[in-house]
Amino acid sequence: MGFKVLLIATKFSQKENDFSALSVKSTNTFSEYEDHGVATAMTKNGYRIYYIMDNIEPNPKIFKKMSQDCELQTLFIYENLLCSFTSNWVNGQENWSVLHNCEEGGIEHIKTDGEVPKFFEEIKIEKHKLQEDEIDVDYYFEIAPDIFKKITGYRHDIELLTEEKKPWEILER
């Protein structure tokens, strides 16, 4: 099936509201690692990351609910399909999104909606240059994760930098 994960990052939200929207509860267990179905941790710059690997798909209804009175950033990765997607929500409204789906439009496929961050173009140019040099690697797949990291300080394939030995709270549905 390939690696598939949904990350949701909230800033200035109430943890209890997030848990309700995601239909999760705490197990009061903490781990060094995030790969436990559903887990949550704080980044150094104040985002609460929800790392979801239990077959959840991006759901705008959940994003709308979770982004009431706060900022929300999403990242969906499906490596098997070479698909990556990131979006930004504030106060229940999607502001922008970036999608790469190799199956939809080839290796350089990028679809944007809304007013994407100014640094999007820099990241896209960087990945385009890398793509020109190495056609067997899908560098456009990295655009959405790079945007998510630039905003939240966390990337799905790099260890969370924190002072805590076990920063990930394991959640259950």
Secondary structure, 3 states (H helix, E strand, C coil): CCCEEEEEEEECCCHHHHHHHHCCEEEEEEECCCCCCEEEEECCCCCEEEEECCCCCCCHHHHHHHCCCCEEEEEEEEHHHCEEEEEEEECCEEEEEEEEEHHHHCCCCCEEEECCCCHHHHHHHHHHHHHHHCCCCCHHHHHHHHHHHHHHCCCCCCCCCCCCCCCEEEEEC
